[in-house]
Amino acid sequence: MVALLLVPHGLPAQQSPPRVESGAAVRPPKLPVLPKTPRVPSTFDELFAYRDARAGAALEYLRCLQGTVNALRSGALGAVPREWSMTCVQQGAEWRGVFGELMESAPGIRVRLQYALRGAGVVTTDRVDTARVNGTARALLRGLAAPLARARPVEFVPIALPQAGFVEVWFVPLPGSPARVVVGGDSLIQMSSDGARELGHSRVTTPVREFAIVPVEDRYTLESREERVPLLSELVIARMAMDLVSEVHVRTRQYDSMISRKTPIWIHTRR
């Protein structure tokens, strides 16, 4: 990391050094404290864990989205104005579908309705992190406006996942079921924590693939075309498959990664 010290214009060409009394200790100038740089995963295990954590959160987001939409369609949420924005956020240990009005005069959101995925689902007025709701809702608007190149007519869904200091908006194919697999085309936009500024956008995506997987003896195997770390969309499908079978494998060119109900932690074997 290179620190740049900015010097204001207009200083005199020469300045006399300050006088120091004889015997007085000279204190060095206090340097500004630089923000901590997030540690970037580098090893295979770290990269896999990073992407798998995102996949787990993405799957919970999709389940929250589906549950909230179902409640909306059934009339359980009452009349919801079309101009309200909707997003899903994790509040503590539970996920909530949150509706609100984005304020244009000041960066913020006025929360109007919350649907908590607890039990069979319930409307709640419990406290919610409005800054997180505002950031994800605004980031989703940017995601919905982003053009997506598709190899074939595949429905993509934006998923907003807040991180420390920014919001990730992932685009993945809308998963149907682990038996009808659609993977690839994963794209990522990084937004500021308030969702107002774009920080980065991936420009290259992998080809979209659609195929069927038939479980064999209560085992589900997804063959990835990636060299080492599976795609986010592939890990989402793998986690969905855990509801159907007792053992799931994701095989890249270099690794066979296995998770099971008996061993709920990924085990990686070099191929």
C-alpha positions in Angstrom: 0.0 0.0 0.0 1.3 3.5 -0.9 0.3 6.4 1.2 0.1 9.7 -0.6 0.6 12.8 1.6 -1.3 15.8 0.0 0.3 19.2 0.5 -1.9 22.2 0.2 -1.0 24.9 -2.4 0.1 28.4 -1.5 2.8 27.7 1.1 5.8 30.1 1.1 8.8 28.9 -0.8 10.9 28.8 2.4 9.8 28.5 6.0 11.9 28.8 9.1 11.9 25.7 11.3 10.2 26.2 14.7 12.5 27.1 17.6 13.1 24.4 20.1 14.3 25.2 23.6 17.5 23.6 24.6 17.0 20.2 26.2 13.3 20.0 25.1 12.3 16.6 23.6 11.2 16.9 19.9 8.1 14.9 19.2 7.7 13.5 15.7 4.5 14.6 13.9 1.5 12.4 14.4 0.8 10.4 11.3 -2.8 9.9 10.2 -4.3 6.5 11.0 -5.0 4.6 7.8 -8.0 2.3 7.6 -7.4 -1.4 7.8 -7.3 -3.2 4.5 -9.5 -6.2 4.4 -7.5 -9.4 4.0 -8.0 -11.0 0.6 -8.4 -14.8 0.6 -5.5 -16.4 -1.2 -5.4 -20.2 -0.5 -7.9 -22.6 -2.0 -9.5 -23.3 1.4 -10.0 -19.6 2.0 -11.3 -18.9 -1.4 -13.7 -21.8 -1.2 -15.0 -20.8 2.3 -15.4 -17.2 1.1 -17.6 -18.2 -1.9 -19.5 -20.9 0.1 -20.4 -18.3 2.7 -21.8 -16.1 0.0 -23.7 -19.0 -1.5 -25.2 -19.8 1.9 -26.3 -16.2 2.3 -27.6 -16.1 -1.2 -29.7 -19.2 -0.7 -31.2 -17.7 2.5 -31.9 -14.5 0.6 -33.7 -16.4 -2.1 -35.8 -18.3 0.4 -36.7 -15.0 2.2 -37.6 -13.4 -1.2 -39.8 -16.4 -2.1 -41.5 -16.5 1.3 -42.2 -12.8 1.3 -43.6 -12.8 -2.3 -45.8 -15.8 -1.4 -47.2 -14.0 1.6 -47.8 -10.9 -0.5 -49.6 -12.9 -3.2 -51.8 -14.7 -0.6 -52.9 -11.3 0.9 -51.3 -12.0 4.2 -49.5 -8.6 4.0 -52.5 -6.6 3.0 -52.4 -3.9 0.4 -48.8 -3.0 -0.4 -48.3 0.1 -2.7 -46.4 -0.6 -5.9 -44.0 2.3 -5.2 -42.6 0.7 -2.1 -39.2 -0.8 -2.4 -38.6 -4.4 -1.2 -35.5 -6.1 0.0 -34.5 -9.0 2.2 -32.1 -8.5 5.1 -30.7 -10.7 7.9 -31.6 -9.2 11.3 -29.9 -11.1 14.1 -30.6 -14.8 13.5 -33.6 -14.4 11.2 -34.3 -13.1 7.7 -37.0 -10.5 7.0 -38.6 -9.2 3.9 -38.8 -5.4 4.3 -40.9 -2.9 2.4 -40.2 0.8 2.6 -40.1 4.2 0.9 -36.7 5.5 -0.3 -36.4 9.2 0.5 -34.9 11.3 -2.2 -34.4 14.4 -0.1 -32.0 12.6 2.2 -30.3 9.2 1.9 -32.5 6.9 3.9 -35.6 4.7 3.9 -38.9 4.9 5.7 -39.7 1.3 6.7 -43.4 0.5 6.2 -43.7 -3.3 6.6 -41.7 -6.2 7.8 -42.3 -9.9 7.2 -40.2 -12.2 9.4 -39.4 -15.8 8.3 -40.0 -17.3 11.7 -42.2 -20.3 12.0 -44.8 -20.1 9.3 -43.9 -16.4 8.8 -45.3 -13.4 10.7 -45.7 -9.6 10.2 -43.5 -7.8 12.8 -42.7 -4.4 14.1 -39.5 -5.4 15.8 -36.5 -3.1 15.4 -34.6 -3.4 12.1 -31.3 -2.0 10.9 -32.6 0.8 8.6 -29.1 1.6 7.4 -28.7 -2.0 6.1 -32.2 -1.9 4.6 -31.5 1.4 2.9 -28.1 0.2 1.5 -29.5 -3.1 0.1 -32.6 -1.5 -1.3 -30.6 1.1 -3.2 -28.0 -1.4 -4.4 -30.8 -3.6 -5.8 -32.1 -0.7 -7.8 -28.7 -0.4 -9.4 -28.7 -4.1 -10.0 -32.1 -4.1 -11.6 -30.9 -1.4 -14.0 -27.7 -3.3 -15.1 -27.9 -5.0 -18.5 -27.1 -8.7 -18.5 -25.7 -10.6 -21.5 -27.3 -14.0 -21.6 -26.3 -17.0 -23.7 -29.9 -18.0 -23.7 -33.2 -16.9 -22.2 -32.4 -17.5 -18.5 -33.9 -15.6 -15.7 -31.3 -13.9 -13.5 -32.0 -12.5 -10.0 -30.0 -9.8 -8.2 -29.1 -10.7 -4.6 -27.8 -7.9 -2.3 -25.5 -9.1 0.5 -24.1 -6.4 2.8 -20.5 -6.7 3.8 -18.2 -4.6 6.1 -18.1 -1.2 4.3 -19.9 -2.1 1.1 -22.7 -4.1 -0.5 -22.3 -6.9 -2.9 -25.0 -7.4 -5.6 -24.6 -10.9 -7.1 -26.5 -12.0 -10.3 -27.1 -15.7 -10.5 -29.6 -17.8 -12.5 -32.9 -18.2 -10.7 -32.6 -21.8 -9.4 -35.5 -24.1 -10.1 -34.5 -27.3 -8.4 -31.3 -29.3 -8.0 -32.6 -31.8 -10.7 -32.8 -29.0 -13.3 -29.5 -27.2 -12.9 -28.8 -23.8 -14.4 -25.4 -22.4 -13.5 -23.0 -19.8 -14.8 -23.3 -16.2 -15.9 -22.4 -15.1 -12.3 -21.8 -11.4 -12.1 -20.9 -9.0 -9.3 -21.4 -5.3 -8.6 -19.9 -3.7 -5.5 -21.8 -0.7 -4.1 -21.0 1.7 -1.3 -22.6 0.7 2.1 -25.5 3.2 1.5 -26.0 1.8 -2.0 -25.5 5.2 -3.7 -22.2 4.7 -5.5 -20.9 1.9 -7.6 -17.4 0.7 -6.6 -16.8 -2.0 -9.1 -18.4 -4.3 -11.6 -17.2 -7.6 -13.0 -17.0 -7.5 -16.8 -16.4 -11.1 -17.6 -18.9 -13.9 -16.8 -18.8 -17.7 -17.4 -21.1 -19.3 -20.0 -24.5 -20.3 -18.8 -25.1 -24.1 -18.6 -28.3 -26.0 -18.2 -28.4 -29.7 -17.5 -30.0 -32.4 -15.3 -28.4 -34.3 -12.4 -29.8 -37.6 -11.2 -28.9 -38.5 -7.6 -27.2 -41.9 -7.3 -27.6 -43.9 -4.1 -28.5 -40.8 -2.1 -25.5 -38.9 -3.5 -25.6 -35.8 -5.6 -22.6 -34.8 -7.8 -22.2 -31.6 -9.7 -19.4 -31.4 -12.2 -18.0 -27.9 -12.5 -15.9 -26.6 -15.3 -13.9 -24.3 -13.0 -10.2 -25.1 -12.4 -10.3 -24.9 -8.5 -13.2 -23.0 -6.8 -16.8 -23.7 -7.9 -19.0 -20.8 -9.0 -21.4 -19.1 -6.6 -24.4 -20.4 -8.6 -22.9 -24.0 -8.4 -22.6 -23.8 -4.6 -26.1 -22.5 -4.3 -27.4 -25.5 -6.2 -25.2 -27.8 -4.0 -26.7 -26.4 -0.8 -30.2 -26.8 -2.2 -29.4 -30.4 -2.9 -28.7 -31.0 0.8 -32.5 -30.9 1.3 -32.9 -34.0 -0.9 -29.9 -36.2 -0.4 -27.5 -37.0 2.4 -24.2 -36.4 0.5 -23.3 -33.8 -2.1 -20.1 -33.5 -4.2 -18.9 -30.6 -6.2 -16.0 -31.5 -8.5 -13.8 -28.9 -10.2 -10.8 -29.9 -12.4 -8.5 -30.0 -9.3 -10.7 -30.8 -6.3 -13.6 -33.0 -5.2 -15.4 -31.1 -2.4 -17.9 -33.2 -0.3 -20.5 -32.2 2.3 -23.0 -34.5 4.1 -25.5 -34.5 6.8 -23.1 -36.5 9.0 -20.2 -34.1 8.1 -21.7 -30.6 7.6 -18.3 -29.2 6.8 -16.8 -29.3 3.4 -14.0 -31.9 2.9 -11.7 -31.2 -0.1 -9.8 -34.0 -1.8 -7.2 -33.2 -4.5 -8.1 -35.0 -7.7 
